[in-house]
């Protein structure tokens, strides 16, 4: 009995290792996942971009602000001369934090009344905002204790006055739930489309389509439209639940949101058709979809900020359609952003959709002939 089992085990290993596709499946996906998770999936917050609006001419405010310049967690983007410059920086996500010291900060510290340091934080990503706020508290607390030792006094010399924009209470659901529109839309669309052509090949019905009056374009559209409609329906259900059940404010235009969702679904359909056309079985199609899906979600900025990733990883994220739609859906929900602000996210998705659909059409036609 053991000899028969040994022979069967040996046969399975030979079949697995002698097949080039099986060898690639065993070796390549784990290495890809390791690199992506090792570099991209980090919850550390480094090089926080911030701006400074210092109305005080005294030395103590400069000492306080120099603590941020000396920290490896912060990276100074610019110094402001007017409070009118604050909103555009936060709106465009050029900075995550703005530090604002009043005109009599140093004088108030010496008088014992303390300096009010206003901290303006982009609250769209509640996790990132909370991490940044904790870093700021540590720096201000260290500065306060050092000044107390030098000058004495009962009151701490610096007080934080925190205000989070776009998400005042830093509700995590306001950040996560709109992102689920992008994640589940991609998952469902990709699975439906990945199985479409592979299922026909595995069942032997794909050849039957070739003898029907249908042209290759007809068959391709017949495979594309159902997946697109499923993705749009799935996205609509999640948007409805986000607003009605989770009470996430929808401040922007539904027209802009659905325009982004449509282009996003088309790009997901293109990727799914590429994977499906290159697969001969449903198992291969599902595995190919999984290999694409996990890196796509990880590199999209769904859970961890793209700015924290190494530069070469940030370039790879430019190929991920989910990256762009996440910005669209979150900015429409939380900011009410208009089309003119979101156009830089629309045209890359349009290019990705066009390229993936064109390549999948080529694979499709190549497989038919």
C-alpha positions as CSV (number, residue, x, y, z in Angstrom):
1,X,0.0,0.0,0.0
2,X,2.8,2.5,0.9
3,X,4.5,1.7,-2.3
4,X,1.4,2.6,-4.3
5,X,0.9,5.8,-2.3
6,X,4.5,6.7,-2.9
7,X,4.2,6.1,-6.6
8,X,1.1,8.4,-6.7
9,X,2.9,11.1,-4.7
10,X,5.9,10.9,-7.0
11,X,3.6,11.2,-10.0
12,X,1.9,14.3,-8.6
13,X,5.2,16.0,-7.9
14,X,6.5,15.1,-11.4
15,X,3.3,16.5,-13.0
16,X,3.6,19.6,-10.9
17,X,7.3,20.3,-11.5
18,X,7.5,19.3,-15.1
19,X,4.7,21.6,-16.2
20,X,6.1,25.2,-16.8
21,X,2.8,26.8,-15.7
22,X,2.7,24.8,-12.5
23,X,6.3,25.7,-11.7
24,X,5.6,29.4,-12.3
25,X,2.5,29.2,-10.1
26,X,4.5,27.7,-7.2
27,X,7.5,30.1,-7.4
28,X,6.4,33.5,-8.8
29,X,3.3,34.4,-6.9
30,X,4.8,33.9,-3.4
31,X,7.8,36.0,-4.4
32,X,5.6,38.8,-5.8
33,X,3.4,38.8,-2.7
34,X,6.5,38.8,-0.4
35,X,8.0,41.9,-2.1
36,X,4.7,43.8,-2.2
37,X,3.7,43.1,1.4
38,X,7.2,43.5,2.7
39,X,7.6,47.0,1.2
40,X,4.1,48.4,0.6
41,X,2.0,47.0,3.6
42,X,3.5,49.2,6.3
43,X,1.6,51.1,9.0
44,X,4.6,53.2,9.9
45,X,4.2,56.9,9.0
46,X,7.4,58.5,7.7
47,X,8.1,61.8,6.0
48,X,4.8,63.4,6.9
49,X,4.5,66.4,4.6
50,X,3.6,69.6,6.5
51,X,3.5,73.3,6.1
52,X,4.2,76.0,8.7
53,X,2.4,79.3,9.3
54,X,4.4,81.1,12.0
55,X,3.1,84.5,12.9
56,X,5.4,84.8,15.9
57,X,8.8,86.5,15.6
58,X,10.2,85.2,18.9
59,X,12.8,82.5,19.4
60,X,10.7,80.0,21.4
61,X,8.2,79.4,18.5
62,X,11.2,78.8,16.2
63,X,12.6,76.3,18.7
64,X,9.3,74.5,18.8
65,X,9.0,74.3,15.0
66,X,12.6,73.3,14.7
67,X,11.7,70.1,16.6
68,X,9.6,69.1,13.7
69,X,12.3,69.8,11.1
70,X,14.7,67.7,13.2
71,X,12.3,64.7,13.3
72,X,12.7,62.0,10.7
73,X,8.9,61.5,10.7
74,X,8.2,65.0,9.3
75,X,9.2,66.6,6.0
76,X,8.7,70.4,5.6
77,X,6.9,71.2,2.4
78,X,6.6,75.0,2.6
79,X,6.3,78.0,4.9
80,X,3.1,80.1,4.6
81,X,2.6,83.8,4.9
82,X,-1.2,83.9,5.0
83,X,-4.0,81.8,6.3
84,X,-5.5,81.8,2.8
85,X,-2.8,79.5,1.7
86,X,-3.8,76.7,4.1
87,X,-7.0,75.4,2.4
88,X,-5.5,74.9,-1.1
89,X,-2.6,72.8,0.4
90,X,-4.9,70.5,2.3
91,X,-7.5,70.3,-0.5
92,X,-4.9,69.2,-3.0
93,X,-3.2,66.8,-0.4
94,X,0.1,68.5,-0.9
95,X,0.5,68.4,2.9
96,X,-1.1,66.3,5.6
97,X,-0.5,68.8,8.4
98,X,-0.4,72.6,8.8
99,X,1.2,74.0,12.0
100,X,0.0,77.5,12.9
101,X,1.6,79.5,15.8
102,X,-0.1,82.8,16.9
103,X,1.7,86.2,16.8
104,X,2.5,86.3,20.5
105,X,3.5,82.6,21.1
106,X,7.0,83.3,22.6
107,X,5.7,86.2,24.7
108,X,2.9,84.1,26.1
109,X,5.3,81.2,27.0
110,X,7.5,83.6,29.0
111,X,4.4,85.1,30.7
112,X,3.3,81.6,31.8
113,X,0.1,81.6,29.8
114,X,1.3,79.1,27.2
115,X,1.5,79.1,23.5
116,X,-1.5,77.8,21.4
117,X,-0.2,75.7,18.5
118,X,-3.0,75.1,16.0
119,X,-2.7,71.8,14.1
120,X,-4.7,71.4,11.0
121,X,-4.8,67.8,9.8
122,X,-6.3,66.2,6.6
123,X,-8.7,63.7,8.2
124,X,-9.7,61.8,5.1
125,X,-7.5,58.9,6.1
126,X,-8.4,58.7,9.8
127,X,-5.7,56.2,10.6
128,X,-2.9,58.3,9.1
129,X,-4.3,61.5,10.8
130,X,-4.3,59.8,14.2
131,X,-0.7,58.6,13.8
132,X,0.4,62.1,12.7
133,X,-1.4,63.6,15.7
134,X,0.3,61.2,18.1
135,X,3.7,62.2,16.7
136,X,2.9,65.8,17.0
137,X,1.8,65.3,20.7
138,X,5.1,63.6,21.4
139,X,7.1,66.5,20.0
140,X,5.1,69.2,21.7
141,X,5.2,67.3,25.1
142,X,9.0,66.9,24.8
143,X,9.3,70.6,24.1
144,X,7.1,71.5,27.0
145,X,9.0,69.4,29.5
146,X,12.4,70.8,28.3
147,X,11.1,74.4,28.7
148,X,9.7,73.6,32.2
149,X,13.1,72.4,33.3
150,X,14.8,75.5,31.9
151,X,12.4,78.2,33.0
152,X,10.1,76.6,35.6
153,X,6.5,77.3,35.8
154,X,3.3,75.4,36.5
155,X,1.6,75.6,33.1
156,X,2.8,73.8,30.1
157,X,4.2,76.3,27.6
158,X,2.5,74.8,24.6
159,X,-1.1,73.7,24.0
160,X,-2.4,71.8,21.0
161,X,-5.5,73.1,19.3
162,X,-6.4,70.3,16.8
163,X,-8.8,70.6,13.9
164,X,-9.4,67.7,11.4
165,X,-10.6,68.7,7.9
166,X,-13.1,66.6,5.9
167,X,-13.6,64.2,8.8
168,X,-13.9,66.3,12.0
169,X,-14.4,63.4,14.4
170,X,-11.8,61.2,12.6
171,X,-14.5,58.5,12.0
172,X,-12.7,55.4,10.6
173,X,-15.9,54.3,8.8
174,X,-15.9,57.5,6.8
175,X,-12.5,56.4,5.4
176,X,-13.0,52.7,5.1
177,X,-16.6,52.3,3.8
178,X,-16.2,54.4,0.6
179,X,-13.0,52.4,-0.1
180,X,-15.1,49.2,0.0
181,X,-16.9,50.5,-3.1
182,X,-13.6,50.2,-4.9
183,X,-12.4,46.9,-3.4
184,X,-15.6,44.8,-3.7
185,X,-16.4,46.3,-7.1
186,X,-13.0,45.0,-8.3
187,X,-13.3,41.6,-6.6
188,X,-16.8,40.8,-8.0
189,X,-16.1,42.1,-11.5
190,X,-12.8,40.3,-11.7
191,X,-14.1,37.0,-10.5
192,X,-17.1,37.1,-12.9
193,X,-15.1,38.0,-15.9
194,X,-12.1,35.7,-15.1
195,X,-14.4,32.7,-15.1
196,X,-16.3,33.6,-18.3
197,X,-13.9,32.4,-21.1
198,X,-12.1,29.8,-18.9
199,X,-15.5,28.2,-18.1
200,X,-16.3,27.9,-21.8
201,X,-12.9,26.3,-22.6
202,X,-13.2,23.9,-19.7
203,X,-16.8,22.9,-20.6
204,X,-15.9,22.5,-24.3
205,X,-18.5,25.0,-25.4
206,X,-16.1,27.7,-26.6
207,X,-15.6,25.9,-29.9
208,X,-19.4,25.8,-30.3
209,X,-19.5,29.6,-30.2
210,X,-17.1,29.6,-33.2
211,X,-19.7,27.9,-35.5
212,X,-22.5,30.3,-34.6
213,X,-23.2,33.5,-36.6
214,X,-21.6,35.5,-33.8
215,X,-18.5,37.5,-34.7
216,X,-15.5,37.7,-32.4
217,X,-16.5,41.2,-31.5
218,X,-20.0,40.0,-30.6
219,X,-18.6,37.3,-28.4
220,X,-16.2,39.7,-26.7
221,X,-19.0,42.2,-26.0
222,X,-21.2,39.4,-24.7
223,X,-18.4,38.5,-22.2
224,X,-17.7,42.1,-21.3
225,X,-21.1,43.7,-20.7
226,X,-22.4,41.2,-18.0
227,X,-19.2,41.7,-15.9
228,X,-19.5,45.5,-16.3
229,X,-23.2,45.5,-15.3
230,X,-22.4,43.3,-12.2
231,X,-19.7,45.7,-11.2
232,X,-21.9,48.7,-11.5
233,X,-24.7,47.0,-9.6
234,X,-22.3,45.9,-6.8
235,X,-20.9,49.5,-6.6
236,X,-24.4,51.0,-6.4
237,X,-25.5,48.7,-3.6
238,X,-22.4,49.6,-1.5
239,X,-22.9,53.3,-2.2
240,X,-26.5,53.1,-1.0
241,X,-25.5,51.2,2.1
242,X,-22.7,53.6,2.8
243,X,-25.1,56.6,2.8
244,X,-28.2,55.0,4.4
245,X,-26.8,52.5,6.8
246,X,-23.3,53.8,7.7
247,X,-24.3,57.4,7.5
248,X,-21.2,58.4,5.5
249,X,-21.9,61.9,4.1
250,X,-22.0,62.0,0.3
251,X,-21.0,65.6,-0.3
252,X,-20.3,65.4,-4.0
253,X,-22.0,64.6,-7.3
254,X,-23.4,61.2,-8.0
255,X,-22.8,61.8,-11.7
256,X,-19.1,62.2,-11.2
257,X,-19.0,59.2,-8.8
258,X,-20.8,57.0,-11.4
259,X,-18.6,58.2,-14.2
260,X,-15.5,57.1,-12.2
261,X,-17.2,53.8,-11.3
262,X,-18.0,53.1,-15.0
263,X,-14.4,53.6,-16.1
264,X,-13.1,51.7,-13.2
265,X,-15.4,48.7,-14.0
266,X,-14.2,48.8,-17.6
267,X,-10.6,48.6,-16.5
268,X,-11.4,45.7,-14.2
269,X,-13.3,43.9,-17.0
270,X,-10.2,44.4,-19.3
271,X,-7.9,42.9,-16.7
272,X,-10.3,40.0,-16.1
273,X,-10.6,39.2,-19.8
274,X,-6.8,39.2,-20.2
275,X,-6.5,36.7,-17.3
276,X,-9.4,34.6,-18.6
277,X,-8.1,34.5,-22.2
278,X,-4.7,33.2,-21.0
279,X,-6.3,30.5,-18.8
280,X,-7.5,27.1,-19.9
281,X,-9.3,26.1,-16.7
282,X,-11.3,27.9,-14.1
283,X,-8.7,27.1,-11.5
284,X,-6.1,28.9,-13.5
285,X,-8.4,31.8,-14.0
286,X,-9.2,32.1,-10.3
287,X,-5.5,31.9,-9.4
288,X,-4.6,34.5,-11.9
289,X,-7.3,36.8,-10.5
290,X,-6.0,36.3,-7.0
291,X,-2.5,37.0,-8.1
292,X,-3.7,40.4,-9.5
293,X,-6.2,41.2,-6.8
294,X,-4.1,41.1,-3.7
295,X,-1.3,43.4,-5.0
296,X,-3.9,45.7,-6.5
297,X,-5.6,46.2,-3.1
298,X,-2.3,46.5,-1.2
299,X,-0.8,49.0,-3.7
300,X,-4.0,51.1,-4.0
301,X,-3.7,53.0,-0.7
302,X,-6.8,51.3,0.7
303,X,-5.2,50.6,4.1
304,X,-1.7,52.1,4.0
305,X,-0.7,55.4,2.5
306,X,1.1,55.3,-0.9
307,X,3.5,58.0,0.3
308,X,4.9,55.6,2.9
309,X,5.9,53.1,0.2
310,X,9.4,53.1,-1.4
311,X,9.7,55.2,-4.5
312,X,9.9,52.1,-6.9
313,X,6.6,50.8,-5.3
314,X,5.0,54.2,-5.8
315,X,5.7,54.0,-9.5
316,X,4.2,50.5,-9.7
317,X,1.0,51.9,-8.1
318,X,0.5,54.0,-11.2
319,X,-0.6,50.9,-13.0
320,X,-3.3,50.1,-10.5
321,X,-6.8,51.3,-11.4
322,X,-8.0,51.0,-7.8
323,X,-5.5,53.6,-6.8
324,X,-7.3,56.3,-8.9
325,X,-10.8,55.2,-8.1
326,X,-10.1,55.2,-4.4
327,X,-9.2,58.9,-4.6
328,X,-12.3,59.7,-6.6
329,X,-14.8,57.9,-4.3
330,X,-13.3,59.3,-1.1
331,X,-13.0,62.9,-2.4
332,X,-16.5,62.8,-3.8
333,X,-17.9,61.4,-0.5
334,X,-15.9,63.5,2.0
335,X,-15.0,66.7,0.1
336,X,-17.6,67.1,-2.6
337,X,-14.8,67.5,-5.1
338,X,-15.7,68.5,-8.7
339,X,-14.7,67.0,-12.0
340,X,-12.0,69.6,-12.5
341,X,-10.2,68.4,-9.4
342,X,-10.7,64.7,-10.2
343,X,-9.7,64.8,-13.9
344,X,-6.1,63.7,-13.0
345,X,-7.6,60.5,-11.7
346,X,-10.0,59.9,-14.6
347,X,-7.6,59.9,-17.5
348,X,-5.1,57.3,-16.1
349,X,-8.1,54.9,-15.5
350,X,-9.2,55.6,-19.1
351,X,-5.8,54.7,-20.4
352,X,-5.7,51.5,-18.3
353,X,-9.2,50.5,-19.5
354,X,-8.3,51.1,-23.1
355,X,-5.0,49.2,-23.0
356,X,-6.4,46.2,-21.0
357,X,-9.5,45.9,-23.2
358,X,-7.4,46.2,-26.4
359,X,-4.9,43.6,-25.2
360,X,-7.6,41.2,-24.0
361,X,-9.3,41.6,-27.4
362,X,-6.1,40.6,-29.1
363,X,-5.7,37.5,-26.8
364,X,-9.3,36.7,-27.4
365,X,-9.0,36.8,-31.2
366,X,-5.7,34.9,-31.0
367,X,-7.3,32.1,-29.0
368,X,-10.3,31.9,-31.4
369,X,-8.0,31.4,-34.4
